[in-house]
Amino acid sequence: MKHDHATLTSRFKRYLNRQDLSERTVKGYMDDLRFFSEWFEEIQNKKINWLKIKSFDLQTYRQYLSKARRQKVAAVNRRIQALKRFFDWVYGQGLIKGENPVEHLRFMRRQSPTQPYALNKTEVHNLLRSAGQSSHGLSKRNYAILQLMLQCGLRIGEVIQLRFEDITLSPRSGVVRIVEGKGRKSREIPMNLTVRHALQSYFKDNKKEPEEPVFNSKRQEPLSLRSLQAVIQSLVRRAKITRIPVSAHTLRHTFATNYLRANPNKLVELAQLMGHDSLNTTAIYTKPTSAKLAESVEKSEINIYGD
């Protein structure tokens, strides 16, 4: 069997497609392999032979990305991940004799991040107020969307995928079911009184068949990801929130931050509510904010001028 560049990468692409990865993810892997091969061929002035790539080549490439190209840690690690997955597959096929070249290829360590941005109470109030003032009869819809994201921590993609059958409301309780969240896992999130009231108000005029989307556009078409992102940005501008950059994900961060503030140390419960696979992901909400770090450094200033 031929093992030239095109044949080998085409076989790898077919392998990725069988793993049920998204088209975007597969394209990302292939783009990263092409980026590496172009770099290698430029410095070696010859066509790449994937089966003769050594650990030294990959280490040099890693240094090139971080030092010469000055790429961010996330970008470097993404390119490393593509190479790791490719060479692990090649090695597993028995095409490489000896050591797997990615055996000692390490990801770059990223600086421990601070806690993500979250809205304060005044900003939440102003944001909800701007939703309530939405035109075209969209105030109840926008208000319900914000409350779901602020009070339940839903991802924006999970909001647009909601169907009426995914929401259970009763006078004293309520649950929203995320049928296909990140990683194709399901979870149930209890809804507090605030969210239940927002949804009940919205449902009075918009209740439809169980399998229909909960949230539609003003043209009564299913709300798209881009449309909802635009709605949220419009509400943020109207609320005049400028202290921090605000995206749809900021609403989810706000939920997590306030949950831990009210329920200290309940990381396991928060991870379950947010659909995190690892507690390490959830633990970022226990880290100090940038503002808190600045405040602590200010307090620790060394006074060289005496008392």
Secondary structure as UniProt FT lines:
FT   HELIX           5..18
FT   TURN            19..20
FT   HELIX           23..44
FT   HELIX           50..52
FT   HELIX           55..63
FT   HELIX           64..68
FT   HELIX           73..92
FT   TURN            93..94
FT   TURN            101..104
FT   HELIX           121..132
FT   TURN            136..137
FT   HELIX           139..152
FT   HELIX           156..160
FT   HELIX           164..166
FT   STRAND          167..169
FT   STRAND          174..178
FT   HELIX           182..184
FT   STRAND          187..190
FT   HELIX           193..206
FT   TURN            210..211
FT   TURN            218..219
FT   HELIX           225..239
FT   HELIX           248..262
FT   TURN            264..265
FT   HELIX           267..274
FT   HELIX           279..282
FT   HELIX           283..286
FT   HELIX           290..299
FT   TURN            304..305
//
